[in-house]
């Protein structure tokens, strides 16, 4: 396996059962965006090829990248999902000590 997501059409989705998102790999393989990206009215989700500097996602990260956060990056799993906070300074939650 080369690390690519593989579409497994034998997967049967059942109502009320949570399954892991595969980023609509069957759509992406056809050159389409995942459904969640297409239907997001506020453009809160940007999808694209990080290795293409002209893609929407690359341009967004170039512009707002210093504030982007990758969840659980310390686990060494190389997450490819970036979260960009609304504010320029990330909020730190916790106690204030002197």
C-alpha positions in Angstrom: 0.0 0.0 0.0 1.4 3.4 -0.9 -0.5 5.3 1.8 -3.4 6.2 -0.6 -7.0 5.8 0.5 -8.7 2.9 -1.2 -12.3 2.8 -2.0 -13.9 -0.3 -0.7 -17.4 -0.6 -2.3 -18.3 -3.7 -0.2 -18.5 -1.5 2.9 -22.2 -1.4 4.0 -23.2 1.7 5.8 -25.9 1.1 8.5 -28.1 3.8 9.9 -27.0 4.9 13.4 -23.5 3.5 13.0 -20.5 5.9 12.9 -17.9 5.1 10.3 -14.6 6.8 9.5 -14.6 9.4 6.8 -12.7 8.4 3.7 -12.8 11.9 2.2 -15.1 10.6 -0.6 -12.2 8.9 -2.2 -14.5 7.6 -5.0 -15.3 11.2 -5.9 -11.7 12.4 -5.6 -10.5 9.7 -7.9 -12.9 11.2 -10.5 -11.5 14.7 -10.0 -14.4 15.8 -7.8 -14.3 17.3 -4.3 -15.6 15.5 -1.3 -19.4 16.2 -0.7 -18.8 18.1 2.5 -16.5 20.5 0.7 -19.0 21.1 -2.1 -22.0 21.7 0.1 -20.2 23.9 2.7 -21.9 27.3 2.1 -19.4 29.2 4.2 -16.3 27.7 2.6 -15.2 26.4 6.0 -13.6 23.4 4.3 -11.0 23.7 1.6 -9.7 20.6 -0.2 -6.9 20.1 -2.6 -3.5 19.0 -3.4 -0.9 20.3 -1.0 1.9 19.6 -3.4 0.3 21.9 -6.0 1.2 25.5 -5.1 -1.7 26.8 -7.2 -4.4 24.7 -5.4 -6.9 26.4 -3.1 -5.6 24.6 -0.1 -2.0 25.6 -0.8 -2.9 29.2 -1.3 -4.9 29.3 1.9 -2.1 27.8 3.9 0.4 30.1 2.3 -1.7 33.1 3.4 -2.8 31.8 6.9 -0.4 29.0 7.5 1.4 30.4 10.5 -1.8 30.1 12.5 -2.7 26.7 11.2 -2.9 23.8 13.6 -2.6 20.0 12.9 -4.3 17.9 15.6 -2.2 15.3 17.4 0.8 16.1 15.3 3.1 14.9 18.1 2.0 11.3 17.5 4.0 11.3 14.3 1.1 10.4 12.1 1.7 13.3 9.7 -1.9 14.6 9.7 -3.0 16.3 6.5 -5.9 18.1 7.9 -5.2 21.7 9.0 -7.4 23.8 11.3 -7.1 27.5 10.8 -8.4 29.6 13.8 -10.5 32.7 13.1 -8.2 34.9 15.2 -4.5 35.6 14.5 -3.5 34.5 18.0 -4.5 31.0 19.1 -6.4 31.0 22.4 -4.8 29.1 25.3 -7.2 27.5 27.6 -6.1 26.9 31.2 -5.3 28.6 34.4 -3.4 31.9 34.6 -0.6 31.7 37.1 1.7 34.4 38.3 
